[in-house]
């Protein structure tokens, strides 16, 4: 998966430490055009348990794109999975390993 962020230049541009990204985009490459790509924007405290924002995309041409609008400057991480059977959860096997395609940022 590839993610990118873009900042809009304001008339009085804030310092880089204070800049709020106007949009964070997660582009996921998926193995099939089936189900929904379910994405989450996380901070450190809620990593993979409590997303700050959620987004969903229908895969087309083996890719999906989720967009987020963060409300403040900060360090964010992204996670996504392809919900092939559309049950709303990342399915796991008996050992707890994911059975559906997934990806996370570092």
SVG drawing of the C-alpha trace seen along z (x, -y; Angstrom):
<svg xmlns="http://www.w3.org/2000/svg" viewBox="-21 -35 30 58">
<polyline fill="none" stroke="black" stroke-width="0.4" points="0.0,0.0 1.1,-3.5 0.0,-6.5 0.6,-10.2 -0.3,-13.5 -0.8,-16.9 -0.7,-20.2 -2.5,-23.3 -0.5,-26.5 -2.3,-29.1 -1.7,-32.8 0.4,-32.8 1.9,-29.3 2.5,-27.7 5.8,-26.2 6.2,-22.5 5.6,-21.3 2.2,-23.1 1.0,-22.3 -2.2,-20.4 -2.4,-18.1 -5.6,-18.8 -5.8,-15.3 -4.2,-11.9 -4.7,-9.4 -4.3,-5.6 -4.0,-3.8 -4.2,0.0 -3.3,2.6 -5.6,5.5 -5.5,9.0 -9.2,9.1 -11.9,6.6 -14.3,8.0 -15.6,6.8 -14.6,3.5 -11.3,2.0 -11.8,0.9 -9.3,-1.7 -8.5,-3.4 -6.5,-6.5 -4.9,-6.0 -2.9,-7.8 -0.5,-6.1 -3.1,-5.5 -5.6,-3.8 -3.3,-1.9 -5.4,0.9 -8.1,0.7 -9.7,-2.7 -9.5,-4.6 -9.7,-8.3 -11.4,-8.1 -12.7,-5.3 -13.1,-5.1 -14.2,-2.5 -13.6,-2.0 -14.8,0.4 -11.8,1.9 -11.6,1.2 -8.7,2.4 -7.2,4.1 -6.8,0.9 -8.8,-1.0 -8.4,-4.6 -9.3,-5.8 -9.2,-9.5 -9.0,-11.1 -9.3,-14.7 -7.2,-15.0 -8.4,-17.7 -5.0,-18.5 -1.3,-18.2 0.2,-15.0 1.8,-11.6 -0.7,-9.2 -0.6,-5.6 -2.9,-3.9 -4.3,-0.4 -6.5,1.4 -7.9,4.8 -9.9,6.2 -13.2,7.4 -13.8,10.0 -16.8,11.6 -18.2,8.2 -18.9,9.3 -17.3,6.1 -14.3,7.7 -10.9,9.0 -11.3,12.8 -8.7,14.8 -7.7,18.5 -7.5,20.7 -4.0,19.3 -5.2,15.7 -3.5,14.9 -5.5,12.9 -7.3,14.8 -8.0,11.6 -5.5,9.3 -4.3,6.4 -1.7,3.7 -0.4,1.2 1.9,-1.8 5.0,-2.1"/>
</svg>
